[in-house]
Amino acid sequence: MKRSMMPALIVLAALLAAVVTAPSVSAAPPRTPPRATPVCDPIDPAACLLPFPNDFFTVPDRSTPTGRRLSLAPEMMPRNVAGVPIDPSEWNRSDGFSPGSMLLASVPGVDLARTGAAPITDIGRSLRRDAPVVLIDATTGKRHPYWVELDSRATDPTRQALIVRPAKNLVEGHRYVVALRDLRDGAGQPIPAGPAFQRMLRWYPPSDPTLRARWLQLRPALVQLWLSGVDLSDLHLAWDFTVASTRNLTGRALHMRDEAFAALGDAAPAVTVTSVQDPTPEQDPAWARKIVGTVEVPQYLTGETGGPGSRLAYGPDGRPEPDGIYRATFQCNIPRSVLAEGAAKPLLWGHGLFGSHTAVNGLGAVANESNSVPCGASWLGMSGEDVPFIVGALGDLSLFGSVPDRMQQAYLNALFLGRSMIHPAGLSALPEFQVGGAPALDASAGLGYAGASLGGIQGTALSALGQDFTRSVLIVPATNFSTMLNRASPFQLLQPILDASYPDKLDQQVGFALMQVLWDRGEGNGYVAHLVRDPLPGTPVKSVLLHQAFGDHQVANIATEVASRTLGLRVVRPTLAPGRDTAVEPQWNLPAVPRFPYRGSALVVWDSGTPAPPLGNQAPTQGHDPHGDTGNTPAARAQAAHFLLTGEVIDVCGGEPCVAIPTS
């Protein structure tokens, strides 16, 4: 058989298969019956769940918006050193994969430079017609941008993941087709496809029943590639997958919000003040009063207290169901500026990683400069009290589902706290919020949100859910923990625990990808598409200002930029001095803010001289960590305060790159 005839024969075979299976090649993924026994995908035998994400691991389900549902079994899942597989039960609630999912395969010996794959420094190359990695939205036929990297932490080249990361989030509910083609080794020689995938490219089905079923399933994906101009004879590997629907990603938290606030009605949330401190100016020059209390919120978590390790409680309808009251601890600090300027504006604050409500103590300059009362609660799931549980979950990822479950309760807690800050019968009506015989909190001034680090990540989701505010400042934020973890200095303290439990580096990357499927329900990655456009039902569109710290050791710059592209932000240019960024086009595909003041959403890059971050999936270690420098910079604080007050982005850097003041 002449090789030039193969594409046409594959298309013919696909059409014949379509008569039997009746899928729509251009829209719906092929329908496959539920598998009787667990089966690994034969086309990438390095690990059972490779390639990932992959519709091979889903089954039809007409009850879901995507028409599919994950169908994972314990036998498919990575195992820890005790031989315990990850329990897939929670994953099987999903109707698709993460919109930020990294695409994983194993290609031992591949040389990405020789292959010409788009690196992190040249994302635009991913859209070239001859790009060796092709990522196509099967719904629109358009190519999607990405970058490619090898797991730089792998020590065994035969167990090194090839990672393709979307440069902006994939479209929720859409099906995507992936192709790896014309891959080269270090000598520039072609790397042939594996035997199983070579069988997939033949025009006639294999005799082996398992391979025959996979051959049929792959026909629509191969047709999509052929119609997009991909020469099938060059393929090393190809597959398709479906992205989770908006309902699947956000529906739990949205249901909790709507049900809880409907029950609350026009009333203010019930609040109990538990302590009040009035430090002298000598003791604390920033704060006139510190107030700690609890706000009552419907509890959607299991257990009496909904503590670490608790899970969402589901009702018979499959939706989260409340059972009791969660008393969320909060802290509000009244700045001394109220003594001269009168009642202050309410500011809902989100703390950083493993912090708590006490994080508002560090906002003295912010609060006094803007005359704001910051109030904050804990980000359940990733607060200080969750650390022991997270350590245990890294030893058995079956436990991980508690983290995003508690994060969703944390959103509701923060929203109830925010409501109490602006309700006339809420916090402002309490005697503890009277200072010097006058009101200290102006409930009518309008609520704004600001958060840093984890508060920026979680603030992305909170802002997508928030009904009581329309402006958010997200400081050193990002989305997608599966991208950030290897690149985050704090995670390096936890990495040895993961190494001891799941020592195989390929298994670790599969684990990160699996975790992201659940994490999307409880972090910004699952909500980022719904802030500045396409808002969630009953939710106003938001304006957001993002502050990035160049070379951040804790929140990867690339993850901030992926979030910014997904949001469709403009960036304040010039971003950096010449030579500071090694990218071919720094902040690729982020257009410049056209004028000042700019009434819209934007990204501002702040530079305090830290070296550029590593190009691979490693945490920065060189130089000063600039993670907290924007908060230490008066110009950055002034820009954030002006944005929250007016919705305008102003130029505070004189038309030059913005320079941050390093923290001591």
PADO-328476 format. One record per residue (C-alpha): residue in one letter; x, y, z. Coordinates in steps of 0.05 Angstrom, whole numbers. Layout:
BEGIN
A;X;Y;Z
...
***
This chain:
BEGIN
M;0;0;0
K;29;67;-20
R;40;113;40
S;11;173;4
M;-57;137;2
M;-59;127;78
P;-94;192;97
A;-150;181;48
L;-158;109;69
I;-160;130;143
V;-214;180;127
L;-253;126;89
A;-245;80;148
A;-269;134;194
L;-331;145;152
L;-346;71;153
A;-336;71;228
A;-384;130;234
V;-439;89;202
V;-432;39;259
T;-419;85;318
A;-457;147;291
P;-413;201;322
S;-411;272;295
V;-339;282;273
S;-344;357;274
A;-378;366;341
A;-389;308;390
P;-337;258;412
P;-349;186;393
R;-397;147;437
T;-364;88;471
P;-399;37;516
P;-378;33;589
R;-318;-13;595
A;-331;-78;630
T;-262;-81;660
P;-208;-29;671
V;-164;-18;610
C;-103;25;600
D;-96;64;536
P;-50;21;493
I;-24;80;450
D;23;105;506
P;43;46;550
A;90;86;596
A;34;95;648
C;-38;72;649
L;-67;142;647
L;-23;166;589
P;-35;203;546
F;-73;251;592
P;-125;282;591
N;-159;232;546
D;-230;215;527
F;-209;141;528
F;-220;148;603
T;-291;174;596
V;-359;143;579
P;-423;172;550
D;-470;205;600
R;-530;242;573
S;-543;274;641
T;-481;319;636
P;-472;382;594
T;-414;351;556
G;-448;285;545
R;-390;250;578
R;-366;230;646
L;-298;207;673
S;-296;132;684
L;-234;117;723
A;-221;54;763
P;-171;41;819
E;-131;-5;775
M;-116;53;728
M;-92;102;782
P;-22;116;808
R;-4;78;871
N;36;102;931
V;93;64;961
A;44;24;1004
G;12;-1;940
V;-53;39;951
P;-83;66;887
I;-116;134;886
D;-191;125;896
P;-223;154;833
S;-294;163;861
E;-291;239;865
W;-260;245;797
N;-317;206;767
R;-365;262;784
S;-331;304;730
D;-358;311;659
G;-291;328;630
F;-220;350;645
S;-190;415;671
P;-192;476;625
G;-120;487;646
S;-98;415;642
M;-27;400;623
L;-24;349;567
L;21;290;586
A;55;238;544
S;119;198;547
V;170;204;490
P;238;178;515
G;296;209;479
V;259;268;450
D;299;332;441
L;251;391;442
A;301;439;411
R;317;392;353
T;243;379;345
G;227;453;343
A;173;451;396
A;149;518;423
P;185;534;488
I;161;578;544
T;200;636;514
D;166;632;446
I;93;614;455
G;75;645;387
R;114;588;354
S;60;540;377
L;11;568;325
R;57;557;265
R;29;512;212
D;89;465;218
A;90;462;294
P;108;392;318
V;54;395;372
V;-16;410;347
L;-73;428;394
I;-139;439;359
D;-207;459;386
A;-251;408;351
T;-312;453;359
T;-282;513;323
G;-225;480;284
K;-177;533;311
R;-109;519;339
H;-96;534;412
P;-30;565;439
Y;15;527;487
W;87;515;507
V;124;449;513
E;173;426;566
L;203;363;593
D;197;349;668
S;263;378;691
R;257;341;757
A;257;272;727
T;320;232;741
D;303;172;696
P;299;193;622
T;252;134;609
R;204;162;661
Q;206;236;640
A;140;268;623
L;131;308;560
I;87;366;583
V;45;411;538
R;15;469;577
P;-41;513;547
A;-19;586;544
K;-90;606;560
N;-146;563;587
L;-183;516;541
V;-256;530;527
E;-303;497;576
G;-344;441;547
H;-304;437;483
R;-269;376;455
Y;-195;382;435
V;-150;340;391
V;-75;334;405
A;-21;310;357
L;53;299;367
R;88;295;300
D;158;292;269
L;192;286;337
R;268;284;337
D;321;257;384
G;387;291;403
A;419;271;338
G;361;300;298
Q;335;232;278
P;260;218;275
I;230;181;334
P;181;130;307
A;112;120;336
G;102;61;382
P;76;-5;354
A;6;5;382
F;-3;74;353
Q;26;52;286
R;-32;3;284
M;-80;61;296
L;-55;93;231
R;-71;34;187
W;-132;39;142
Y;-160;-27;167
P;-176;-44;240
P;-129;-89;281
S;-150;-160;296
D;-137;-152;370
P;-205;-132;402
T;-175;-80;449
L;-135;-47;393
R;-195;-51;347
A;-238;-13;396
R;-184;41;404
W;-177;44;328
L;-251;60;322
Q;-248;112;377
L;-190;149;345
R;-221;156;276
P;-256;224;289
A;-193;254;320
L;-151;231;260
V;-202;259;212
Q;-200;326;249
L;-125;328;242
W;-127;310;168
L;-178;363;154
S;-133;413;191
G;-75;398;144
V;-37;350;188
D;0;296;150
L;-20;233;187
S;42;195;165
D;84;242;208
L;46;227;272
H;80;200;333
L;17;202;377
A;-53;232;374
W;-114;232;419
D;-173;274;440
F;-206;297;505
T;-265;338;530
V;-259;398;576
A;-306;400;635
S;-369;442;629
T;-380;508;665
R;-435;475;706
N;-388;419;728
L;-333;468;747
T;-373;522;783
G;-441;491;795
R;-428;466;866
A;-404;533;893
L;-457;571;854
H;-512;527;883
M;-484;536;953
R;-483;612;943
D;-553;617;915
E;-585;570;965
A;-550;603;1025
F;-566;674;1005
A;-638;656;988
A;-646;630;1058
L;-613;693;1086
G;-660;738;1048
D;-655;812;1065
A;-626;799;1134
A;-554;811;1154
P;-513;749;1170
A;-510;733;1245
V;-445;758;1275
T;-415;747;1344
V;-356;789;1367
T;-308;748;1409
S;-251;797;1424
V;-234;870;1417
Q;-165;902;1424
D;-151;977;1428
P;-76;984;1422
T;-43;1050;1439
P;-6;1087;1383
E;59;1065;1417
Q;37;993;1415
D;11;995;1344
P;15;1060;1304
A;-30;1032;1247
W;-91;1005;1283
A;-141;1038;1329
R;-179;973;1340
K;-175;900;1323
I;-240;860;1324
V;-246;785;1321
G;-311;748;1314
T;-350;695;1279
V;-402;699;1223
E;-454;644;1217
V;-456;610;1149
P;-494;548;1126
Q;-446;489;1131
Y;-441;446;1069
L;-384;403;1097
T;-388;337;1133
G;-373;329;1206
E;-394;371;1265
T;-345;427;1252
G;-327;419;1178
G;-254;417;1197
P;-193;393;1156
G;-209;329;1120
S;-284;342;1116
R;-319;336;1049
L;-378;368;1015
A;-444;337;1037
Y;-487;318;977
G;-562;311;977
P;-605;261;938
D;-604;309;878
G;-529;304;874
R;-519;376;896
P;-485;401;959
E;-532;402;1018
P;-525;443;1083
D;-523;408;1150
G;-517;457;1207
I;-481;523;1216
Y;-407;539;1203
R;-381;593;1248
A;-327;626;1206
T;-276;665;1246
F;-260;734;1218
Q;-218;794;1237
C;-231;867;1221
N;-180;922;1236
I;-199;995;1242
P;-143;1042;1219
R;-124;1105;1257
S;-142;1144;1195
V;-215;1141;1215
L;-200;1188;1273
A;-184;1244;1223
E;-223;1223;1161
G;-285;1191;1189
A;-318;1125;1172
A;-275;1080;1128
K;-291;1040;1066
P;-302;965;1073
L;-247;921;1042
L;-254;846;1039
W;-184;816;1043
G;-156;748;1022
H;-94;721;1058
G;-35;683;1031
L;-16;610;1032
F;-27;574;1099
G;-49;640;1131
S;-111;659;1170
H;-158;716;1187
T;-100;749;1225
A;-68;768;1159
V;-104;835;1162
N;-54;856;1214
G;-3;867;1158
L;-46;918;1121
G;-31;979;1163
A;-3;1022;1106
V;-57;1001;1057
A;-114;1015;1106
N;-89;1082;1130
E;-70;1108;1061
S;-139;1090;1032
N;-179;1097;1097
S;-206;1026;1092
V;-227;974;1142
P;-199;907;1120
C;-236;844;1142
G;-215;774;1127
A;-232;701;1141
S;-191;638;1130
W;-184;603;1063
L;-207;535;1087
G;-170;479;1052
M;-104;517;1047
S;-102;555;1113
G;-55;544;1171
E;-101;494;1204
D;-100;451;1141
V;-25;439;1138
P;-25;372;1176
F;-81;345;1132
I;-46;367;1068
V;17;331;1090
G;-24;268;1098
A;-59;278;1032
L;8;281;996
G;19;211;1023
D;-47;186;995
L;-78;230;940
S;-145;195;951
L;-154;245;1008
F;-141;306;965
G;-215;320;949
S;-223;352;1018
V;-180;410;996
P;-224;438;941
D;-286;419;980
R;-266;462;1039
M;-244;517;992
Q;-315;521;966
Q;-341;530;1036
A;-289;585;1045
Y;-319;623;986
L;-387;622;1019
N;-356;644;1086
A;-322;703;1051
L;-385;723;1014
F;-425;723;1080
L;-371;765;1113
G;-373;813;1055
R;-449;819;1061
S;-443;835;1135
M;-393;891;1118
I;-443;928;1074
H;-509;911;1106
P;-538;969;1147
A;-555;920;1202
G;-488;885;1196
L;-419;901;1225
S;-429;977;1221
A;-488;972;1269
L;-447;938;1323
P;-420;980;1380
E;-351;951;1369
F;-348;987;1302
Q;-357;1055;1336
V;-292;1091;1351
G;-289;1157;1388
G;-364;1160;1389
A;-370;1158;1313
P;-381;1102;1262
A;-315;1071;1239
L;-344;1031;1179
D;-383;1063;1123
A;-428;1006;1100
S;-455;1049;1043
A;-387;1062;1011
G;-388;998;970
L;-347;935;979
G;-282;921;944
Y;-239;857;945
A;-164;852;949
G;-120;792;961
A;-48;772;955
S;-15;707;934
L;-66;653;953
G;-114;711;963
G;-103;728;890
I;-113;656;867
Q;-174;645;910
G;-196;717;898
T;-204;700;824
A;-257;648;841
L;-288;691;896
S;-294;749;848
A;-329;705;796
L;-380;686;850
G;-386;753;885
Q;-452;791;879
D;-436;848;927
F;-375;878;893
T;-351;893;822
R;-277;910;831
S;-220;866;853
V;-145;877;861
L;-108;811;855
I;-36;818;880
V;16;768;856
P;-40;722;833
A;-45;665;784
T;-88;604;769
N;-74;530;760
F;-36;496;816
S;-14;440;770
T;30;492;735
M;51;528;798
L;70;473;847
N;137;452;816
R;152;526;805
A;135;549;876
S;187;555;930
P;138;540;987
F;121;473;955
Q;194;451;959
L;183;441;1034
L;128;391;1018
Q;162;359;958
P;200;307;1000
I;134;281;1027
L;108;271;956
D;175;240;936
A;171;190;992
S;99;170;976
Y;100;173;899
P;175;169;881
D;164;159;807
K;167;228;774
L;121;208;717
D;69;187;768
Q;77;254;803
Q;60;292;740
V;-1;248;728
G;-19;262;801
F;-14;337;790
A;-59;332;729
L;-110;290;767
M;-109;338;826
Q;-124;397;779
V;-189;364;756
L;-215;370;828
W;-177;433;846
D;-215;472;792
R;-277;469;835
G;-240;505;891
E;-189;551;858
G;-188;606;807
N;-172;561;747
G;-244;536;744
Y;-274;607;749
V;-225;653;713
A;-265;652;648
H;-324;685;683
L;-297;749;715
V;-293;803;663
R;-339;771;612
D;-389;713;609
P;-408;722;683
L;-439;666;722
P;-515;669;731
G;-538;724;777
T;-468;754;782
P;-443;822;758
V;-384;829;711
K;-320;848;748
S;-263;896;734
V;-196;868;759
L;-127;896;768
L;-70;846;773
H;-1;861;801
Q;55;813;781
A;124;811;815
F;175;794;762
G;217;734;782
D;168;715;838
H;194;656;877
Q;125;634;901
V;75;647;845
A;101;632;776
N;99;691;728
I;78;645;671
A;17;623;710
T;-2;696;722
E;4;709;648
V;-38;648;629
A;-92;675;675
S;-85;744;644
R;-94;717;574
T;-154;677;596
L;-184;740;626
G;-168;778;562
L;-130;832;600
R;-89;889;573
V;-20;900;603
V;13;966;623
R;73;974;578
P;132;980;579
T;132;922;627
L;206;912;638
A;272;945;621
P;306;917;558
G;340;851;569
R;303;833;633
D;259;781;600
T;287;727;555
A;221;715;518
V;216;729;444
E;154;769;459
P;146;784;534
Q;75;778;558
W;56;745;492
N;-13;763;464
L;-28;814;519
P;-42;880;484
A;-20;946;516
V;-65;991;556
P;-80;1045;504
R;-85;1106;549
F;-89;1131;621
P;-132;1133;660
Y;-156;1067;632
R;-225;1043;653
G;-219;969;647
S;-181;908;672
A;-106;905;668
L;-41;871;688
V;17;911;716
V;87;880;721
W;129;905;779
D;204;893;778
S;251;897;838
G;313;869;804
T;305;795;817
P;334;749;762
A;286;721;711
P;254;655;732
P;280;588;707
L;252;564;641
G;234;495;665
N;186;470;718
Q;231;490;776
A;224;541;832
P;267;605;827
T;323;607;877
Q;367;664;852
G;366;732;885
H;315;766;929
D;243;738;929
P;200;796;904
H;135;763;924
G;117;816;975
D;149;876;942
T;87;906;910
G;55;912;978
N;118;948;1002
T;114;999;946
P;73;1062;957
A;60;1073;882
A;32;1002;875
R;-13;1013;936
A;-37;1079;908
Q;-53;1048;841
A;-92;992;875
A;-131;1040;920
H;-149;1085;862
F;-174;1026;822
L;-218;1001;878
L;-247;1071;888
T;-258;1090;814
G;-248;1029;770
E;-191;1066;734
V;-121;1041;721
I;-73;1100;728
D;-1;1108;708
V;40;1112;772
C;107;1097;738
G;115;1157;693
G;112;1118;628
E;171;1075;649
P;174;1003;673
C;145;998;743
V;198;989;797
A;180;957;864
I;215;969;930
P;246;905;956
T;222;883;1025
S;276;878;1077
***
